[in-house]
C-alpha cells in the first residue's frame, strides 16, 4: 500500500473516531437534560 492510501485510511479512521466522540457528547447532553428536568421536578 502506498503512502497516499495509508494517509487516506488514517483520515477515514480519524473521521470515524470524531463521529463516535460527537455521538458520546450527544449522549452526555441527553443525560444532562434529564438531570436538569429532575431538578425542576423536585421543586
Backbone atoms as SQL, in Angstrom:
CREATE TABLE atoms (id INTEGER PRIMARY KEY, chain TEXT, resi INTEGER, resn TEXT, atom TEXT, x REAL, y REAL, z REAL);
INSERT INTO atoms VALUES
  (1, 'A', 1, 'UNK', 'N', 0.859, -1.201, 0.000),
  (2, 'A', 1, 'UNK', 'CA', 0.000, 0.000, 0.000),
  (3, 'A', 1, 'UNK', 'C', 0.893, 1.249, 0.000),
  (4, 'A', 2, 'UNK', 'N', 0.574, 2.196, -0.889),
  (5, 'A', 2, 'UNK', 'CA', 1.370, 3.419, -0.969),
  (6, 'A', 2, 'UNK', 'C', 1.058, 4.372, 0.163),
  (7, 'A', 3, 'UNK', 'N', 1.848, 5.420, 0.251),
  (8, 'A', 3, 'UNK', 'CA', 1.687, 6.409, 1.320),
  (9, 'A', 3, 'UNK', 'C', 0.337, 7.115, 1.206),
  (10, 'A', 4, 'UNK', 'N', -0.097, 7.379, -0.032),
  (11, 'A', 4, 'UNK', 'CA', -1.384, 8.068, -0.232),
  (12, 'A', 4, 'UNK', 'C', -2.532, 7.223, 0.322),
  (13, 'A', 5, 'UNK', 'N', -2.487, 5.925, 0.039),
  (14, 'A', 5, 'UNK', 'CA', -3.534, 5.033, 0.556),
  (15, 'A', 5, 'UNK', 'C', -3.514, 4.969, 2.070),
  (16, 'A', 6, 'UNK', 'N', -2.317, 4.962, 2.626),
  (17, 'A', 6, 'UNK', 'CA', -2.182, 4.912, 4.087),
  (18, 'A', 6, 'UNK', 'C', -2.777, 6.170, 4.704),
  (19, 'A', 7, 'UNK', 'N', -2.459, 7.324, 4.118),
  (20, 'A', 7, 'UNK', 'CA', -2.984, 8.595, 4.639),
  (21, 'A', 7, 'UNK', 'C', -4.501, 8.645, 4.533),
  (22, 'A', 8, 'UNK', 'N', -5.046, 8.094, 3.437),
  (23, 'A', 8, 'UNK', 'CA', -6.500, 8.092, 3.252),
  (24, 'A', 8, 'UNK', 'C', -7.159, 7.244, 4.346),
  (25, 'A', 9, 'UNK', 'N', -6.581, 6.071, 4.597),
  (26, 'A', 9, 'UNK', 'CA', -7.129, 5.194, 5.639),
  (27, 'A', 9, 'UNK', 'C', -7.073, 5.885, 6.996),
  (28, 'A', 10, 'UNK', 'N', -5.966, 6.578, 7.272),
  (29, 'A', 10, 'UNK', 'CA', -5.823, 7.248, 8.563),
  (30, 'A', 10, 'UNK', 'C', -6.863, 8.350, 8.710),
  (31, 'A', 11, 'UNK', 'N', -7.111, 9.084, 7.621),
  (32, 'A', 11, 'UNK', 'CA', -8.125, 10.150, 7.673),
  (33, 'A', 11, 'UNK', 'C', -9.494, 9.561, 7.956),
  (34, 'A', 12, 'UNK', 'N', -9.836, 8.457, 7.267),
  (35, 'A', 12, 'UNK', 'CA', -11.139, 7.821, 7.484),
  (36, 'A', 12, 'UNK', 'C', -11.268, 7.358, 8.932),
  (37, 'A', 13, 'UNK', 'N', -10.201, 6.799, 9.475),
  (38, 'A', 13, 'UNK', 'CA', -10.220, 6.330, 10.867),
  (39, 'A', 13, 'UNK', 'C', -10.441, 7.509, 11.806),
  (40, 'A', 14, 'UNK', 'N', -9.741, 8.631, 11.546),
  (41, 'A', 14, 'UNK', 'CA', -9.896, 9.817, 12.393),
  (42, 'A', 14, 'UNK', 'C', -11.325, 10.344, 12.314),
  (43, 'A', 15, 'UNK', 'N', -11.907, 10.359, 11.108),
  (44, 'A', 15, 'UNK', 'CA', -13.274, 10.845, 10.951),
  (45, 'A', 15, 'UNK', 'C', -14.253, 9.964, 11.725),
  (46, 'A', 16, 'UNK', 'N', -14.041, 8.650, 11.677),
  (47, 'A', 16, 'UNK', 'CA', -14.902, 7.731, 12.434),
  (48, 'A', 16, 'UNK', 'C', -14.804, 8.027, 13.928),
  (49, 'A', 17, 'UNK', 'N', -13.573, 8.233, 14.412),
  (50, 'A', 17, 'UNK', 'CA', -13.379, 8.499, 15.839),
  (51, 'A', 17, 'UNK', 'C', -14.051, 9.809, 16.234),
  (52, 'A', 18, 'UNK', 'N', -13.975, 10.816, 15.354),
  (53, 'A', 18, 'UNK', 'CA', -14.617, 12.111, 15.640),
  (54, 'A', 18, 'UNK', 'C', -16.129, 11.913, 15.732),
  (55, 'A', 19, 'UNK', 'N', -16.694, 11.127, 14.810),
  (56, 'A', 19, 'UNK', 'CA', -18.142, 10.874, 14.834),
  (57, 'A', 19, 'UNK', 'C', -18.530, 10.181, 16.132),
  (58, 'A', 20, 'UNK', 'N', -17.736, 9.198, 16.554),
  (59, 'A', 20, 'UNK', 'CA', -18.009, 8.478, 17.807),
  (60, 'A', 20, 'UNK', 'C', -17.993, 9.463, 18.974),
  (61, 'A', 21, 'UNK', 'N', -17.008, 10.364, 18.993),
  (62, 'A', 21, 'UNK', 'CA', -16.919, 11.345, 20.080),
  (63, 'A', 21, 'UNK', 'C', -18.142, 12.257, 20.072),
  (64, 'A', 22, 'UNK', 'N', -18.593, 12.657, 18.875),
  (65, 'A', 22, 'UNK', 'CA', -19.771, 13.526, 18.784),
  (66, 'A', 22, 'UNK', 'C', -20.998, 12.810, 19.330),
  (67, 'A', 23, 'UNK', 'N', -21.160, 11.525, 18.992),
  (68, 'A', 23, 'UNK', 'CA', -22.297, 10.750, 19.490),
  (69, 'A', 23, 'UNK', 'C', -22.234, 10.661, 21.011),
  (70, 'A', 24, 'UNK', 'N', -21.030, 10.416, 21.552),
  (71, 'A', 24, 'UNK', 'CA', -20.877, 10.319, 23.006),
  (72, 'A', 24, 'UNK', 'C', -21.234, 11.649, 23.665),
  (73, 'A', 25, 'UNK', 'N', -20.848, 12.759, 23.046),
  (74, 'A', 25, 'UNK', 'CA', -21.180, 14.067, 23.604),
  (75, 'A', 25, 'UNK', 'C', -22.691, 14.269, 23.591),
  (76, 'A', 26, 'UNK', 'N', -23.353, 13.853, 22.511),
  (77, 'A', 26, 'UNK', 'CA', -24.812, 13.979, 22.434),
  (78, 'A', 26, 'UNK', 'C', -25.477, 13.147, 23.536),
  (79, 'A', 27, 'UNK', 'N', -24.956, 11.944, 23.773),
  (80, 'A', 27, 'UNK', 'CA', -25.498, 11.092, 24.839),
  (81, 'A', 27, 'UNK', 'C', -25.329, 11.786, 26.193),
  (82, 'A', 28, 'UNK', 'N', -24.180, 12.413, 26.424),
  (83, 'A', 28, 'UNK', 'CA', -23.945, 13.138, 27.678),
  (84, 'A', 28, 'UNK', 'C', -24.943, 14.288, 27.805),
  (85, 'A', 29, 'UNK', 'N', -25.196, 14.990, 26.696),
  (86, 'A', 29, 'UNK', 'CA', -26.154, 16.099, 26.725),
  (87, 'A', 29, 'UNK', 'C', -27.535, 15.590, 27.134),
  (88, 'A', 30, 'UNK', 'N', -27.940, 14.435, 26.600),
  (89, 'A', 30, 'UNK', 'CA', -29.246, 13.866, 26.949),
  (90, 'A', 30, 'UNK', 'C', -29.306, 13.576, 28.448),
  (91, 'A', 31, 'UNK', 'N', -28.240, 13.002, 28.988),
  (92, 'A', 31, 'UNK', 'CA', -28.189, 12.707, 30.424),
  (93, 'A', 31, 'UNK', 'C', -28.310, 13.999, 31.227),
  (94, 'A', 32, 'UNK', 'N', -27.580, 15.036, 30.789),
  (95, 'A', 32, 'UNK', 'CA', -27.599, 16.317, 31.497),
  (96, 'A', 32, 'UNK', 'C', -28.999, 16.924, 31.479),
  (97, 'A', 33, 'UNK', 'N', -29.697, 16.846, 30.338),
  (98, 'A', 33, 'UNK', 'CA', -31.035, 17.434, 30.265),
  (99, 'A', 33, 'UNK', 'C', -31.984, 16.649, 31.165),
  (100, 'A', 34, 'UNK', 'N', -31.816, 15.336, 31.227),
  (101, 'A', 34, 'UNK', 'CA', -32.654, 14.530, 32.121),
  (102, 'A', 34, 'UNK', 'C', -32.407, 14.942, 33.575),
  (103, 'A', 35, 'UNK', 'N', -31.154, 15.142, 33.935),
  (104, 'A', 35, 'UNK', 'CA', -30.814, 15.556, 35.300),
  (105, 'A', 35, 'UNK', 'C', -31.464, 16.904, 35.619),
  (106, 'A', 36, 'UNK', 'N', -31.365, 17.854, 34.679),
  (107, 'A', 36, 'UNK', 'CA', -31.924, 19.189, 34.935),
  (108, 'A', 36, 'UNK', 'C', -33.451, 19.095, 35.035),
  (109, 'A', 37, 'UNK', 'N', -34.072, 18.214, 34.252),
  (110, 'A', 37, 'UNK', 'CA', -35.523, 18.036, 34.344),
  (111, 'A', 37, 'UNK', 'C', -35.899, 17.524, 35.739),
  (112, 'A', 38, 'UNK', 'N', -35.118, 16.596, 36.263),
  (113, 'A', 38, 'UNK', 'CA', -35.385, 16.048, 37.594),
  (114, 'A', 38, 'UNK', 'C', -35.285, 17.158, 38.634),
  (115, 'A', 39, 'UNK', 'N', -34.288, 18.023, 38.491),
  (116, 'A', 39, 'UNK', 'CA', -34.129, 19.129, 39.442),
  (117, 'A', 39, 'UNK', 'C', -35.373, 20.003, 39.445),
  (118, 'A', 40, 'UNK', 'N', -35.918, 20.242, 38.252),
  (119, 'A', 40, 'UNK', 'CA', -37.128, 21.073, 38.149),
  (120, 'A', 40, 'UNK', 'C', -38.296, 20.357, 38.838),
  (121, 'A', 41, 'UNK', 'N', -38.393, 19.047, 38.672),
  (122, 'A', 41, 'UNK', 'CA', -39.482, 18.277, 39.272),
  (123, 'A', 41, 'UNK', 'C', -39.411, 18.329, 40.805),
  (124, 'A', 42, 'UNK', 'N', -38.207, 18.394, 41.353),
  (125, 'A', 42, 'UNK', 'CA', -38.044, 18.381, 42.808),
  (126, 'A', 42, 'UNK', 'C', -38.673, 19.617, 43.443),
  (127, 'A', 43, 'UNK', 'N', -38.691, 20.729, 42.696),
  (128, 'A', 43, 'UNK', 'CA', -39.179, 21.977, 43.303),
  (129, 'A', 43, 'UNK', 'C', -40.678, 21.953, 43.551);
